[in-house]
Amino acid sequence: MADTILAAPARTAVPLRTWYLVAAAAAFAVMMAAIFSPSLWFLNFVQLRYGDLSFCHRFGSANLVG
C-alpha cells in the first residue's frame, strides 16, 4: 500500500464560460448599433476600437510603447 499514489481528481475544462457569452453578446449588440446608427462617427469609432484591441491582443500592448 505504500506504493500507491493518490492522484488529484481530474479537472474537466468548461467549454463555454458564461462571461465569454455575455461579452460576445455585448460586442455584437454594440456592433449592430453602430451599423444601424445614422452616425458614421460612431461606426468608425467602434471599428477603430476593435482594430486597436485586436492589434493589442495579437502583438501585446508592450509593442505600442516606444
N, CA, C and O atoms as CSV, one atom per row, in Angstrom:
chain,resi,resn,atom,element,x,y,z
A,1,MET,N,N,0.808,-1.194,0.000
A,1,MET,CA,C,0.000,0.000,0.000
A,1,MET,C,C,0.853,1.260,0.000
A,1,MET,O,O,0.358,2.329,-0.356
A,2,ALA,N,N,2.099,1.166,0.383
A,2,ALA,CA,C,2.953,2.334,0.418
A,2,ALA,C,C,3.286,2.818,-0.985
A,2,ALA,O,O,3.658,3.978,-1.163
A,3,ASP,N,N,3.160,1.950,-1.984
A,3,ASP,CA,C,3.476,2.328,-3.358
A,3,ASP,C,C,2.300,2.995,-4.067
A,3,ASP,O,O,2.440,3.429,-5.210
A,4,THR,N,N,1.186,3.080,-3.433
A,4,THR,CA,C,0.007,3.669,-4.052
A,4,THR,C,C,0.133,5.194,-4.044
A,4,THR,O,O,0.445,5.806,-3.023
A,5,ILE,N,N,-0.115,5.772,-5.187
A,5,ILE,CA,C,-0.070,7.231,-5.325
A,5,ILE,C,C,-1.496,7.737,-5.455
A,5,ILE,O,O,-2.259,7.286,-6.309
A,6,LEU,N,N,-1.828,8.655,-4.616
A,6,LEU,CA,C,-3.153,9.243,-4.699
A,6,LEU,C,C,-3.086,10.456,-5.617
A,6,LEU,O,O,-2.391,11.432,-5.334
A,7,ALA,N,N,-3.810,10.377,-6.706
A,7,ALA,CA,C,-3.829,11.479,-7.671
A,7,ALA,C,C,-4.997,12.400,-7.375
A,7,ALA,O,O,-6.047,11.971,-6.896
A,8,ALA,N,N,-4.795,13.647,-7.663
A,8,ALA,CA,C,-5.873,14.615,-7.510
A,8,ALA,C,C,-6.935,14.315,-8.562
A,8,ALA,O,O,-6.610,13.841,-9.651
A,9,PRO,N,N,-8.181,14.582,-8.254
A,9,PRO,CA,C,-9.227,14.327,-9.248
A,9,PRO,C,C,-8.994,15.172,-10.497
A,9,PRO,O,O,-8.602,16.335,-10.406
A,10,ALA,N,N,-9.232,14.589,-11.641
A,10,ALA,CA,C,-9.015,15.290,-12.908
A,10,ALA,C,C,-10.031,16.413,-13.062
A,10,ALA,O,O,-11.216,16.237,-12.779
A,11,ARG,N,N,-9.560,17.555,-13.509
A,11,ARG,CA,C,-10.436,18.696,-13.762
A,11,ARG,C,C,-10.846,18.675,-15.219
A,11,ARG,O,O,-10.009,18.465,-16.097
A,12,THR,N,N,-12.084,18.882,-15.478
A,12,THR,CA,C,-12.552,18.967,-16.853
A,12,THR,C,C,-12.694,20.430,-17.223
A,12,THR,O,O,-13.191,21.241,-16.441
A,13,ALA,N,N,-12.257,20.750,-18.404
A,13,ALA,CA,C,-12.331,22.127,-18.866
A,13,ALA,C,C,-13.776,22.457,-19.259
A,13,ALA,O,O,-14.460,21.654,-19.894
A,14,VAL,N,N,-14.211,23.618,-18.878
A,14,VAL,CA,C,-15.550,24.068,-19.251
A,14,VAL,C,C,-15.462,24.605,-20.675
A,14,VAL,O,O,-14.677,25.518,-20.931
A,15,PRO,N,N,-16.231,24.073,-21.596
A,15,PRO,CA,C,-16.103,24.501,-22.990
A,15,PRO,C,C,-16.527,25.948,-23.230
A,15,PRO,O,O,-15.909,26.651,-24.030
A,16,LEU,N,N,-17.571,26.393,-22.547
A,16,LEU,CA,C,-18.039,27.766,-22.722
A,16,LEU,C,C,-18.232,28.394,-21.356
A,16,LEU,O,O,-18.911,27.838,-20.492
A,17,ARG,N,N,-17.646,29.522,-21.175
A,17,ARG,CA,C,-17.808,30.228,-19.906
A,17,ARG,C,C,-18.887,31.291,-20.072
A,17,ARG,O,O,-19.017,31.912,-21.127
A,18,THR,N,N,-19.643,31.481,-19.025
A,18,THR,CA,C,-20.763,32.413,-19.086
A,18,THR,C,C,-20.292,33.829,-19.402
A,18,THR,O,O,-20.943,34.547,-20.161
A,19,TRP,N,N,-19.172,34.228,-18.827
A,19,TRP,CA,C,-18.667,35.587,-19.063
A,19,TRP,C,C,-18.330,35.802,-20.532
A,19,TRP,O,O,-18.544,36.897,-21.053
A,20,TYR,N,N,-17.803,34.771,-21.221
A,20,TYR,CA,C,-17.470,34.903,-22.642
A,20,TYR,C,C,-18.732,35.117,-23.475
A,20,TYR,O,O,-18.732,35.901,-24.424
A,21,LEU,N,N,-19.805,34.417,-23.115
A,21,LEU,CA,C,-21.054,34.597,-23.846
A,21,LEU,C,C,-21.630,35.987,-23.628
A,21,LEU,O,O,-22.159,36.594,-24.559
A,22,VAL,N,N,-21.532,36.493,-22.411
A,22,VAL,CA,C,-22.026,37.841,-22.116
A,22,VAL,C,C,-21.203,38.888,-22.875
A,22,VAL,O,O,-21.760,39.820,-23.455
A,23,ALA,N,N,-19.895,38.731,-22.867
A,23,ALA,CA,C,-19.026,39.680,-23.575
A,23,ALA,C,C,-19.270,39.639,-25.079
A,23,ALA,O,O,-19.292,40.680,-25.736
A,24,ALA,N,N,-19.450,38.449,-25.619
A,24,ALA,CA,C,-19.713,38.325,-27.055
A,24,ALA,C,C,-21.053,38.947,-27.423
A,24,ALA,O,O,-21.166,39.604,-28.458
A,25,ALA,N,N,-22.074,38.747,-26.585
A,25,ALA,CA,C,-23.383,39.344,-26.841
A,25,ALA,C,C,-23.318,40.872,-26.768
A,25,ALA,O,O,-23.943,41.563,-27.572
A,26,ALA,N,N,-22.566,41.387,-25.811
A,26,ALA,CA,C,-22.420,42.845,-25.694
A,26,ALA,C,C,-21.682,43.420,-26.902
A,26,ALA,O,O,-22.077,44.458,-27.433
A,27,ALA,N,N,-20.622,42.756,-27.337
A,27,ALA,CA,C,-19.874,43.224,-28.506
A,27,ALA,C,C,-20.745,43.177,-29.757
A,27,ALA,O,O,-20.696,44.084,-30.588
A,28,PHE,N,N,-21.537,42.123,-29.886
A,28,PHE,CA,C,-22.435,42.012,-31.034
A,28,PHE,C,C,-23.476,43.130,-31.013
A,28,PHE,O,O,-23.777,43.720,-32.050
A,29,ALA,N,N,-24.021,43.419,-29.839
A,29,ALA,CA,C,-25.023,44.478,-29.720
A,29,ALA,C,C,-24.439,45.842,-30.074
A,29,ALA,O,O,-25.081,46.634,-30.763
A,30,VAL,N,N,-23.234,46.115,-29.609
A,30,VAL,CA,C,-22.591,47.403,-29.923
A,30,VAL,C,C,-22.296,47.506,-31.416
A,30,VAL,O,O,-22.479,48.570,-32.009
A,31,MET,N,N,-21.843,46.418,-32.029
A,31,MET,CA,C,-21.550,46.456,-33.464
A,31,MET,C,C,-22.829,46.643,-34.274
A,31,MET,O,O,-22.838,47.390,-35.252
A,32,MET,N,N,-23.908,45.973,-33.876
A,32,MET,CA,C,-25.180,46.150,-34.586
A,32,MET,C,C,-25.688,47.583,-34.423
A,32,MET,O,O,-26.210,48.173,-35.369
A,33,ALA,N,N,-25.533,48.140,-33.222
A,33,ALA,CA,C,-25.948,49.519,-33.002
A,33,ALA,C,C,-25.133,50.473,-33.875
A,33,ALA,O,O,-25.665,51.449,-34.404
A,34,ALA,N,N,-23.855,50.186,-34.020
A,34,ALA,CA,C,-23.004,51.054,-34.848
A,34,ALA,C,C,-23.365,50.930,-36.322
A,34,ALA,O,O,-23.360,51.926,-37.045
A,35,ILE,N,N,-23.675,49.730,-36.771
A,35,ILE,CA,C,-24.007,49.530,-38.187
A,35,ILE,C,C,-25.333,50.211,-38.536
A,35,ILE,O,O,-25.447,50.855,-39.580
A,36,PHE,N,N,-26.323,50.071,-37.672
A,36,PHE,CA,C,-27.647,50.625,-37.972
A,36,PHE,C,C,-27.810,52.070,-37.537
A,36,PHE,O,O,-28.856,52.669,-37.787
A,37,SER,N,N,-26.816,52.638,-36.899
A,37,SER,CA,C,-26.877,54.030,-36.476
A,37,SER,C,C,-26.659,54.946,-37.684
A,37,SER,O,O,-25.894,54.607,-38.587
A,38,PRO,N,N,-27.317,56.086,-37.706
A,38,PRO,CA,C,-27.070,57.029,-38.802
A,38,PRO,C,C,-25.721,57.755,-38.665
A,38,PRO,O,O,-25.301,58.463,-39.580
A,39,SER,N,N,-25.055,57.577,-37.531
A,39,SER,CA,C,-23.810,58.288,-37.280
A,39,SER,C,C,-22.610,57.508,-37.823
A,39,SER,O,O,-22.301,56.420,-37.337
A,40,LEU,N,N,-21.953,58.057,-38.812
A,40,LEU,CA,C,-20.741,57.425,-39.332
A,40,LEU,C,C,-19.594,57.543,-38.331
A,40,LEU,O,O,-18.697,56.700,-38.313
A,41,TRP,N,N,-19.620,58.580,-37.504
A,41,TRP,CA,C,-18.581,58.732,-36.488
A,41,TRP,C,C,-18.589,57.556,-35.525
A,41,TRP,O,O,-17.536,57.017,-35.186
A,42,PHE,N,N,-19.793,57.154,-35.079
A,42,PHE,CA,C,-19.911,56.031,-34.145
A,42,PHE,C,C,-19.427,54.740,-34.794
A,42,PHE,O,O,-18.741,53.946,-34.149
A,43,LEU,N,N,-19.773,54.519,-36.053
A,43,LEU,CA,C,-19.325,53.320,-36.756
A,43,LEU,C,C,-17.804,53.300,-36.879
A,43,LEU,O,O,-17.182,52.265,-36.639
A,44,ASN,N,N,-17.206,54.408,-37.241
A,44,ASN,CA,C,-15.746,54.479,-37.349
A,44,ASN,C,C,-15.077,54.280,-35.990
A,44,ASN,O,O,-14.050,53.609,-35.888
A,45,PHE,N,N,-15.663,54.864,-34.955
A,45,PHE,CA,C,-15.102,54.722,-33.613
A,45,PHE,C,C,-15.095,53.267,-33.176
A,45,PHE,O,O,-14.081,52.768,-32.687
A,46,VAL,N,N,-16.218,52.584,-33.349
A,46,VAL,CA,C,-16.301,51.180,-32.949
A,46,VAL,C,C,-15.334,50.338,-33.768
A,46,VAL,O,O,-14.660,49.462,-33.226
A,47,GLN,N,N,-15.262,50.595,-35.052
A,47,GLN,CA,C,-14.371,49.829,-35.924
A,47,GLN,C,C,-12.903,50.050,-35.544
A,47,GLN,O,O,-12.128,49.094,-35.515
A,48,LEU,N,N,-12.519,51.262,-35.259
A,48,LEU,CA,C,-11.138,51.539,-34.875
A,48,LEU,C,C,-10.814,50.975,-33.495
A,48,LEU,O,O,-9.708,50.476,-33.284
A,49,ARG,N,N,-11.746,51.042,-32.560
A,49,ARG,CA,C,-11.529,50.458,-31.225
A,49,ARG,C,C,-11.327,48.954,-31.340
A,49,ARG,O,O,-10.450,48.396,-30.681
A,50,TYR,N,N,-12.125,48.296,-32.165
A,50,TYR,CA,C,-11.964,46.853,-32.335
A,50,TYR,C,C,-10.602,46.556,-32.959
A,50,TYR,O,O,-9.936,45.598,-32.566
A,51,GLY,N,N,-10.190,47.363,-33.915
A,51,GLY,CA,C,-8.891,47.163,-34.545
A,51,GLY,C,C,-7.756,47.331,-33.551
A,51,GLY,O,O,-6.791,46.568,-33.570
A,52,ASP,N,N,-7.870,48.339,-32.672
A,52,ASP,CA,C,-6.843,48.541,-31.646
A,52,ASP,C,C,-6.790,47.371,-30.679
A,52,ASP,O,O,-5.707,46.898,-30.335
A,53,LEU,N,N,-7.952,46.900,-30.238
A,53,LEU,CA,C,-7.989,45.775,-29.306
A,53,LEU,C,C,-7.459,44.509,-29.953
A,53,LEU,O,O,-6.757,43.726,-29.314
A,54,SER,N,N,-7.789,44.310,-31.211
A,54,SER,CA,C,-7.311,43.125,-31.927
A,54,SER,C,C,-5.792,43.177,-32.067
A,54,SER,O,O,-5.115,42.163,-31.896
A,55,PHE,N,N,-5.255,44.363,-32.381
A,55,PHE,CA,C,-3.807,44.508,-32.527
A,55,PHE,C,C,-3.095,44.268,-31.197
A,55,PHE,O,O,-2.081,43.573,-31.147
A,56,CYS,N,N,-3.631,44.848,-30.120
A,56,CYS,CA,C,-3.007,44.677,-28.800
A,56,CYS,C,C,-3.069,43.231,-28.349
A,56,CYS,O,O,-2.130,42.730,-27.730
A,57,HIS,N,N,-4.160,42.565,-28.653
A,57,HIS,CA,C,-4.287,41.157,-28.258
A,57,HIS,C,C,-3.302,40.295,-29.040
A,57,HIS,O,O,-2.702,39.372,-28.490
A,58,ARG,N,N,-3.142,40.599,-30.310
A,58,ARG,CA,C,-2.287,39.768,-31.160
A,58,ARG,C,C,-0.809,40.013,-30.884
A,58,ARG,O,O,-0.030,39.062,-30.819
A,59,PHE,N,N,-0.411,41.269,-30.722
A,59,PHE,CA,C,1.006,41.583,-30.616
A,59,PHE,C,C,1.435,42.074,-29.245
A,59,PHE,O,O,2.623,42.300,-29.015
A,60,GLY,N,N,0.506,42.239,-28.348
A,60,GLY,CA,C,0.834,42.693,-26.998
A,60,GLY,C,C,0.926,44.196,-26.944
A,60,GLY,O,O,1.416,44.834,-27.876
A,61,SER,N,N,0.461,44.756,-25.865
A,61,SER,CA,C,0.459,46.214,-25.745
A,61,SER,C,C,1.853,46.759,-25.504
A,61,SER,O,O,2.067,47.962,-25.654
A,62,ALA,N,N,2.817,45.911,-25.132
A,62,ALA,CA,C,4.182,46.388,-24.914
A,62,ALA,C,C,4.813,46.881,-26.214
A,62,ALA,O,O,5.724,47.708,-26.185
A,63,ASN,N,N,4.334,46.380,-27.351
A,63,ASN,CA,C,4.883,46.813,-28.632
A,63,ASN,C,C,4.429,48.224,-29.005
A,63,ASN,O,O,5.021,48.847,-29.887
A,64,LEU,N,N,3.392,48.732,-28.349
A,64,LEU,CA,C,2.898,50.064,-28.657
A,64,LEU,C,C,3.725,51.148,-27.987
A,64,LEU,O,O,3.657,52.311,-28.383
A,65,VAL,N,N,4.503,50.782,-26.976
A,65,VAL,CA,C,5.303,51.755,-26.254
A,65,VAL,C,C,6.652,51.880,-26.951
A,65,VAL,O,O,7.324,50.881,-27.204
A,66,GLY,N,N,7.043,53.116,-27.262
A,66,GLY,CA,C,8.283,53.356,-27.994
A,66,GLY,C,C,9.422,53.013,-27.183
A,66,GLY,O,O,10.561,53.148,-27.630
